[in-house]
Amino acid sequence: MRRVKRCVRVVAAVATLAGGMVSAGGSPAAAGGAAEAAAGVASGASAGVASEAAGVASRVAAGGASGAAAGASARSGIAWTACPAADRTDATPGQATPSRAARTECGAVRVPVDYRLPLGRSLTIAVNRIPATVPRDGGRYLGTMLVNPGGPGGSGRKLAEFVAGALPAELAGRYDIVGFDPRGVGGSSPAMHCVDPRTYYAPPRPDAVPADAAEEHVLLGRAQEYANRCAALYPWLLPHMTTADSARDMDRVRAALGQEKISYFGYSYGTYLGAVYATLFPQRVRRLVLDSSVDPGAVWYQANLNQDVAFDRRHRDFLAWVARHNDVYRLGRTEEQTSFAWYAMRARLREHPAGGVVGPSELDDLFSTGGYTDRLWPQLASLWSRYVRQGDVNGLLDGYDRLAGHGTEDENGYAVYLSVQCTDAPWPRDWAAWHADMAPLHRSAPFMTWPNAWYNAPCAFWPQPGGKPVDVRGRTDLPPILMVQSRGDAATPYQGALNLLRRLPTARMVVEGGGNHGISLSGNTCVDRHLVTYLSEGKVPRRTAVCPAVPEPRAVDRMAARRLHGQESLTQALSG
């Protein structure tokens, strides 16, 4: 499954390795002027309704929140309490330490389902805060920084504790770092769930690469089933799951915090959310960090096609790396040989799933994590080698379970992912158009094309047709914006980041030479130096800055691979 959303799972796994940040895949998106953006909130609305929405948008932009409900939210603030034990992430490697977790506060903000009806039905947005350690009335306090890990469908509350621990303590202590679960996500209410993951994702699933029309029909039926289940459960909510809706929720959080301006730090899809917020509420932005940016001009169907090409290129990078370390993995001396070995493994798993669980679709899910970060390459190569050379299925089973399995939280993220992307922008409603694009693209980019198509295929049947995305256009009076990007990023390709940069006149970019997705706070000291300078002083480079990539990962040696045989888990390999 290829989507920006996979970032969230890989972030937690790689944090064990680097004490830093990495990223689950999907696609990118767009935004614009306040009145035009209102049409994004009221996707598909009539001209009269769109006009009303534009009026609401202008009032929101002028006053920070719209209507009496927003005023009440701003006046009442957030009732902060100690976080329930289930909400604390101090047990997660690389995230909060017990001392930070003890300081984390939890709360909630009520927001309208439909911003055209601010006094109508409402939702609850779950928030948490790691408070600043410096006095809020002093000159060193830098205000509130909201964070978002992407998706759509990722929990910002988990990311808040990570960022608080990964930034230098002196700098983190100058901010109130606030995470929020966007509408439909995690601790927010309602948290969206459309199917029972135990049955819908029961492995092995049908092969994502259909061999004939009959297999394609089965996959199409699964996509339609998912869309129909979401439509039956959430008919009142689906029209209001756009990125613009979430940006307006962010502004309600800002108002409830009593802040005139906020800073924002977003990864992956979170860059699009931040760009939309800056477009709708430019006067509310203090500092804005956009790491691994989506293409605002490709929302969302074209973005997935672009992603297919980029992921295939990144998978070939992995295969070439495995070939360079043939002395360790014995899978081939050239990229051509390792490619043959990988696709031969996939074909074998179609006929004989590993442990009755890991078939070709599960294999795709597992190895797509390597497209987000090369830090996983040694472990992926090791479990692949053990399967091919020793017949050991335990590595594949453990890797799938830890990095690519589909539990309740994953299904929640998927439901939100589809609800946002299918509603944000138009999608082809005739499957023949999808097939006409995928069939030839699969021939040149076989790693991603069909799996990514099926991941997004429910949008062809979504009950709420996609509307007009917000036209992202930064203003010259916005403060400086820091963008961070790797040249070889597969989930959010580099060209898309350049497209966003051209739309944000006050933005400057730090470019890393590698190919990982989500590169701030992941071990590159050059990148993090620019990040710290910006968050502490508001300064961006005068022109595009270039940072070298972190060194390629070291191959796991044969002894380490033998130790893993039937004894050590993938997590132990990550930390070793």
C-alpha positions in Angstrom: 0.0 0.0 0.0 1.7 3.2 -1.2 0.6 6.4 0.3 1.9 9.2 2.4 0.1 7.7 5.3 2.7 4.9 5.7 5.0 7.6 7.1 3.3 7.3 10.5 4.2 3.6 11.0 7.7 3.9 9.7 8.4 7.0 11.8 7.9 5.0 15.0 10.0 2.0 13.8 12.9 4.1 12.6 12.9 6.2 15.7 14.4 3.2 17.4 17.4 3.3 15.1 18.1 7.0 14.7 16.5 8.6 17.7 14.9 10.6 14.9 12.2 11.0 12.4 11.2 9.2 9.2 7.9 8.3 7.6 3.0 5.5 5.1 2.5 6.6 1.6 -0.3 8.0 -0.6 -0.1 11.1 -2.5 0.1 14.9 -2.3 -2.3 18.0 -2.7 -3.2 22.0 -3.1 -4.8 25.4 -1.7 -5.6 29.4 -2.5 -7.2 32.8 -1.6 -9.7 33.0 1.2 -12.8 33.3 -0.8 -11.8 30.6 -3.3 -10.7 28.3 -0.5 -14.2 28.4 0.9 -15.3 26.5 -2.2 -12.9 23.8 -1.0 -14.8 23.6 2.3 -18.1 23.3 0.5 -16.9 20.9 -2.1 -19.5 20.3 -4.8 -21.9 22.8 -3.2 -24.3 24.9 -5.3 -23.3 28.4 -6.3 -25.5 29.9 -3.6 -24.0 27.6 -0.9 -20.5 28.3 -2.2 -21.2 32.0 -1.9 -22.4 31.6 1.6 -19.3 29.5 2.4 -17.1 32.3 1.0 -18.7 34.7 3.3 -18.0 32.5 6.2 -14.4 32.1 5.0 -13.9 35.8 4.9 -15.3 36.3 8.4 -13.0 33.4 9.6 -10.0 35.0 7.9 -10.7 38.4 9.4 -11.5 37.3 12.9 -9.7 34.0 13.3 -12.9 32.1 13.9 -16.4 32.3 12.5 -19.7 32.8 14.3 -20.8 32.6 17.9 -19.5 29.0 18.3 -16.0 30.1 17.5 -16.2 32.9 19.9 -17.4 30.6 22.6 -14.5 28.2 21.8 -12.0 31.0 22.1 -13.4 32.3 25.3 -13.7 28.9 27.0 -10.2 27.7 26.0 -9.1 24.2 26.6 -9.5 22.4 29.9 -6.1 20.7 30.2 -5.9 17.6 32.3 -3.3 14.8 32.8 -3.3 12.5 29.8 -4.8 9.0 30.3 -2.2 6.3 30.4 -3.5 4.9 27.1 -2.7 8.3 25.4 0.9 8.5 26.7 3.6 7.5 24.3 6.5 7.2 26.7 6.7 3.4 26.0 7.3 4.0 22.3 11.0 4.0 21.4 12.4 7.3 20.2 9.4 9.3 21.4 8.6 10.7 24.8 10.7 10.1 27.9 8.8 9.6 31.2 9.7 13.1 32.3 8.2 14.6 29.1 5.2 12.3 29.3 4.5 13.4 32.8 4.3 17.0 31.6 2.1 16.2 28.7 -1.4 17.6 29.0 -4.5 16.5 27.1 -7.7 18.3 26.1 -10.3 18.7 23.4 -11.8 21.3 21.2 -15.3 21.3 19.7 -15.6 22.2 16.0 -18.6 22.3 13.7 -19.0 19.5 11.2 -20.0 22.0 8.6 -18.4 25.5 8.7 -21.4 26.8 6.8 -23.4 25.9 9.9 -21.2 26.9 12.8 -23.9 26.4 15.4 -24.9 23.0 14.0 -23.6 19.5 14.7 -20.1 19.4 16.1 -17.1 17.1 16.4 -14.4 16.8 19.1 -10.8 17.3 18.2 -8.4 15.6 20.6 -5.3 17.7 21.5 -2.3 17.4 23.7 0.4 19.9 24.8 3.9 19.6 26.0 4.1 23.0 27.8 7.0 25.4 27.4 9.5 25.4 30.3 10.2 29.2 30.0 7.8 31.8 31.4 5.1 32.6 28.8 5.3 36.3 29.7 9.1 36.5 29.0 11.1 37.3 25.9 12.3 33.8 25.3 8.8 32.3 24.9 8.2 31.6 21.2 4.5 30.7 21.4 2.6 27.6 20.3 3.7 25.2 17.6 1.2 22.8 16.2 2.5 19.6 14.5 1.1 17.1 12.0 2.8 13.9 10.8 0.8 13.5 7.5 -1.4 10.8 6.2 -4.1 12.0 5.9 -4.9 10.0 9.0 -1.9 10.3 11.2 -2.1 11.3 14.9 -0.5 14.6 15.7 -0.6 13.8 19.4 2.0 11.1 19.0 4.2 13.4 16.9 4.0 16.2 19.5 5.8 14.2 22.1 8.4 13.0 19.5 9.2 16.6 18.4 9.4 17.7 22.0 12.0 15.1 22.7 13.9 15.3 19.4 14.5 19.1 19.4 17.2 20.5 21.5 15.8 20.8 25.0 16.5 24.5 25.2 14.6 25.1 22.0 11.7 22.8 22.8 11.3 24.5 26.1 10.6 27.8 24.4 7.5 26.4 22.7 4.2 25.0 23.7 4.2 22.0 21.4 0.7 21.0 20.5 -0.5 17.9 18.7 -4.0 17.2 17.5 -5.8 14.3 15.9 -7.5 15.7 12.9 -11.2 15.2 12.4 -11.9 11.5 12.3 -8.5 10.4 13.6 -7.6 8.5 16.7 -8.7 10.2 19.9 -11.0 12.7 18.1 -14.7 11.9 18.1 -16.0 10.2 16.1 -12.9 8.2 15.1 -13.8 6.8 11.7 -13.9 3.0 11.0 -15.5 1.6 7.9 -14.7 -2.1 8.1 -13.5 -4.8 10.5 -9.8 -5.0 9.7 -9.6 -8.6 10.9 -11.8 -9.7 8.1 -11.3 -7.1 5.4 -7.5 -7.3 5.6 -7.3 -11.0 6.5 -4.1 -12.3 4.9 -3.2 -13.3 2.3 -5.2 -10.8 0.4 -5.8 -11.0 -3.4 -2.7 -10.2 -5.4 -2.7 -6.5 -6.1 -1.4 -7.2 -9.6 -4.3 -8.8 -11.4 -3.5 -11.6 -13.8 -6.7 -11.2 -15.8 -10.0 -9.4 -15.9 -11.6 -11.8 -13.3 -8.9 -10.9 -10.7 -9.3 -7.3 -11.5 -13.0 -7.6 -10.9 -12.4 -9.1 -7.4 -10.1 -6.2 -6.5 -12.6 -3.7 -7.8 -15.3 -5.3 -5.7 -13.2 -4.8 -2.6 -12.7 -1.2 -3.3 -16.4 -0.6 -3.9 -17.3 -2.5 -0.7 -15.0 -0.2 1.3 -16.6 2.9 -0.2 -20.1 1.6 0.4 -19.4 0.8 4.0 -18.0 4.3 4.7 -21.0 5.8 2.9 -23.5 3.8 5.0 -21.8 4.7 8.3 -20.9 8.4 7.8 -23.2 10.1 5.3 -23.4 13.2 7.5 -19.6 13.5 7.8 -18.0 12.5 4.5 -18.8 15.8 2.7 -16.9 17.7 5.4 -13.6 15.8 5.5 -11.6 18.1 3.2 -8.2 19.4 4.0 -9.7 22.9 4.2 -12.1 21.6 6.9 -9.1 20.4 8.9 -7.3 23.7 8.4 -10.3 25.5 9.8 -10.2 23.1 12.7 -6.6 24.1 13.3 -7.7 27.7 13.5 -10.3 26.7 16.1 -7.5 25.1 18.1 -5.5 28.3 17.8 -8.4 30.3 19.1 -9.0 28.0 22.0 -5.4 28.2 22.9 -5.8 32.0 23.1 -3.0 32.6 20.5 -3.1 35.3 17.9 -0.6 33.4 15.8 0.8 29.9 15.7 3.8 28.2 14.3 3.4 24.9 12.5 5.6 21.9 11.7 4.2 19.4 9.2 5.6 16.3 7.5 4.3 14.8 4.2 0.6 15.4 3.8 1.0 17.7 6.8 2.9 20.1 4.5 -0.3 20.4 2.4 -2.4 21.0 5.4 0.1 23.7 6.5 0.1 25.3 3.1 -3.7 25.3 3.0 -3.8 26.9 6.5 -1.3 29.6 5.4 -3.5 30.3 2.4 -6.7 30.6 4.4 -5.2 32.2 7.5 -2.0 34.0 6.4 -2.3 36.5 9.3 -2.3 33.7 11.8 1.1 32.2 10.8 4.2 32.8 12.8 6.6 30.1 11.6 6.0 27.3 9.1 8.1 24.2 8.5 7.2 22.0 5.6 9.2 18.7 5.4 8.7 16.5 2.3 6.2 18.6 0.5 3.3 17.4 -1.6 2.6 18.9 -5.1 -0.2 21.4 -4.8 -0.9 21.1 -8.5 -1.4 17.3 -8.6 -4.1 16.7 -6.1 -4.7 13.8 -5.9 -5.0 11.4 -8.8 -2.0 12.6 -10.7 0.0 12.7 -7.5 -0.4 9.0 -7.2 0.7 8.4 -10.7 3.8 10.5 -10.0 4.4 8.5 -6.9 4.3 5.2 -8.8 7.3 6.3 -10.9 9.2 7.7 -7.9 8.7 4.6 -5.8 9.8 2.3 -8.6 13.0 4.3 -8.9 13.6 4.1 -5.1 12.9 0.4 -5.1 15.6 0.0 -7.8 17.9 2.0 -5.6 17.3 -0.6 -2.9 17.9 -3.5 -5.3 21.2 -1.9 -6.4 22.2 -1.5 -2.8 21.5 -5.2 -2.1 23.6 -6.0 -5.2 26.5 -4.0 -3.8 26.4 -6.1 -0.7 26.1 -9.5 -2.3 28.8 -10.8 0.0 26.3 -10.4 2.8 22.9 -11.2 1.2 23.8 -13.5 -1.7 20.9 -12.3 -3.8 22.7 -11.1 -6.9 25.7 -9.1 -8.0 23.8 -6.7 -10.2 20.6 -4.7 -9.9 19.2 -6.8 -12.8 19.9 -10.0 -10.8 18.5 -8.7 -7.5 15.4 -7.5 -9.4 14.9 -10.9 -10.9 15.3 -12.4 -7.4 12.8 -10.0 -5.8 10.1 -10.5 -8.4 10.7 -14.3 -8.4 10.1 -14.2 -4.6 6.9 -12.3 -5.2 5.7 -14.8 -7.8 6.5 -17.7 -5.4 4.5 -16.1 -2.6 1.5 -15.8 -4.9 1.4 -19.6 -5.1 2.7 -20.3 -1.6 2.2 -17.5 0.9 4.8 -17.5 3.7 3.3 -19.0 6.7 0.0 -18.9 5.0 0.1 -15.1 5.7 2.6 -13.2 3.5 1.4 -13.3 -0.1 2.4 -10.9 -2.8 0.2 -8.0 -1.5 1.6 -8.3 2.0 5.1 -8.4 0.5 4.4 -5.2 -1.4 3.2 -3.6 1.9 6.3 -4.7 3.7 8.9 -3.6 1.1 7.2 -0.3 0.4 8.5 0.8 3.8 12.0 0.8 2.3 10.8 3.4 -0.1 10.4 5.8 2.8 13.7 5.2 4.5 16.9 3.4 3.6 17.5 2.8 7.3 15.2 -0.3 6.8 17.1 -1.6 3.9 19.5 -3.9 5.9 16.6 -5.5 7.7 14.5 -5.9 4.6 17.4 -7.4 2.7 18.2 -9.8 5.6 14.7 -11.2 6.0 14.5 -11.5 2.2 17.8 -13.4 2.1 16.8 -15.7 4.9 13.6 -16.6 3.1 15.3 -17.2 -0.3 18.4 -19.0 1.0 17.2 -20.7 4.1 13.5 -21.1 3.6 13.0 -19.1 6.8 9.5 -17.4 6.8 9.8 -15.9 10.3 11.5 -12.7 9.2 8.7 -12.1 6.6 6.0 -12.8 9.2 7.6 -10.6 11.8 8.4 -7.8 9.4 4.9 -7.7 8.0 3.3 -7.7 11.5 5.5 -4.9 12.8 5.8 -2.6 9.7 2.9 -3.4 7.4 0.1 -5.1 9.3 -3.5 -3.8 9.4 -4.9 -3.3 12.8 -7.7 -1.1 14.1 -5.5 2.0 14.1 -4.4 1.4 10.5 -7.9 1.0 9.3 -8.9 4.3 11.1 -6.0 6.0 9.2 -7.1 4.5 5.9 -10.8 5.6 6.4 -9.6 9.1 7.1 -7.1 9.0 4.2 -9.8 8.1 1.7 -12.4 10.5 3.2 -10.0 13.4 2.8 -8.5 12.6 -0.6 -11.6 11.4 -2.3 -13.4 14.6 -1.2 -10.6 17.1 -1.7 -10.4 16.8 -5.4 -12.0 15.1 -8.5 -11.2 11.5 -9.3 -12.1 9.5 -12.4 -15.4 7.9 -11.8 -15.1 5.5 -14.8 -12.8 2.5 -13.9 -11.9 2.3 -17.6 -9.9 5.5 -17.2 -8.0 4.1 -14.3 -7.2 0.9 -16.1 -6.1 2.8 -19.2 -3.5 4.7 -17.0 -2.4 1.8 -14.8 -1.8 -0.9 -17.5 0.9 0.9 -19.4 2.4 2.5 -16.3 2.8 -0.9 -14.6 5.0 -2.0 -17.5 7.6 0.7 -16.7 7.0 1.0 -12.9 5.8 -2.4 -11.7 6.7 -2.0 -8.0 4.0 0.5 -7.1 1.4 1.1 -9.8 -1.3 -1.5 -9.2 -0.9 -1.6 -5.4 -1.3 2.1 -5.3 -4.2 2.1 -7.6 -6.2 -0.3 -5.4 -5.3 1.6 -2.3 -7.0 4.7 -3.8 -9.6 2.8 -5.9 -12.5 3.5 -3.4 -12.4 7.1 -4.7 -13.9 5.9 -7.9 -17.0 4.9 -6.0 -17.0 7.5 -3.2 -20.4 8.8 -2.3 -19.2 12.4 -2.1 -17.6 13.4 -5.4 -14.4 15.3 -5.1 -14.6 19.0 -5.2 -12.3 21.8 -6.2 -9.1 21.8 -4.2 -7.9 25.0 -2.5 -5.5 26.9 -4.7 -2.4 27.2 -2.6 -1.0 30.7 -3.1 1.3 32.3 -0.5 1.3 36.0 0.0 4.3 38.2 0.1 3.4 39.4 3.6 3.7 35.9 5.0 6.7 35.3 7.3 9.6 33.3 6.0 8.7 29.7 5.5 11.2 26.8 5.7 10.9 23.8 3.3 12.9 20.7 3.7 13.2 18.0 1.0 15.3 15.1 -0.2 15.9 14.9 -3.9 15.1 11.2 -4.2 11.9 11.3 -2.1 9.5 8.7 -3.4 6.3 9.5 -1.4 6.5 13.2 -2.2 8.7 13.6 -5.3 11.1 16.5 -5.5 9.5 18.2 -8.5 6.3 18.6 -6.5 8.2 20.4 -3.7 9.6 22.7 -6.3 6.1 23.4 -7.5 5.0 24.3 -4.0 8.1 26.5 -3.6 7.1 28.5 -6.6 3.7 29.2 -5.0 5.2 30.5 -1.7 7.2 33.6 -2.3 8.6 33.8 1.2 9.7 30.2 1.3 13.2 28.9 1.1 14.2 25.2 0.7 16.9 23.0 2.3 17.6 20.1 -0.1 19.2 16.9 1.1 20.9 14.7 -1.5 19.4 11.4 -0.3 16.1 9.8 -0.9 14.4 9.4 2.4 11.0 10.8 3.3 10.7 13.0 6.3 14.3 14.1 6.9 14.1 16.6 9.8 15.1 15.2 13.2 16.2 12.0 11.5 20.0 12.2 12.0 21.1 14.7 9.4 22.9 17.4 11.4 23.1 19.8 8.5 19.3 19.7 8.0 18.7 19.9 11.7 21.0 22.9 12.0 18.8 24.8 9.5 15.7 23.7 11.3 16.9 24.8 14.7 18.0 28.2 13.4 14.6 28.8 11.8 12.6 27.7 14.8 14.7 29.7 17.2 15.3 32.9 15.1 12.9 32.8 12.2 15.7 32.9 9.7 15.8 30.9 6.5 18.7 30.5 4.0 19.0 33.4 1.5 18.7 30.9 -1.3 18.2 27.1 -1.6 20.6 25.4 0.8 22.1 22.0 0.0 22.9 19.4 2.7 24.7 16.1 2.0 22.8 12.9 2.5 23.4 10.8 5.5 25.7 7.8 4.7 24.1 4.7 3.2 23.2 2.1 5.8 25.7 -0.6 6.6 24.8 -4.1 5.5 24.0 -6.6 8.2 26.8 -9.1 8.3 26.3 -12.8 8.0 26.7 -13.5 11.7 24.0 -10.9 12.5 21.7 -12.5 9.9 22.3 -16.0 11.5 21.5 -14.6 15.0 18.2 -13.4 13.6 17.3 -16.9 12.5 14.3 -17.9 14.6 15.5 -15.9 17.6 15.5 -12.1 17.2 12.7 -9.9 15.9 12.9 -7.2 13.4 12.7 -4.7 16.2 15.9 -6.2 17.7 17.5 -5.9 14.3 16.5 -2.3 14.1 18.1 -1.4 17.4 21.2 -3.5 16.7 
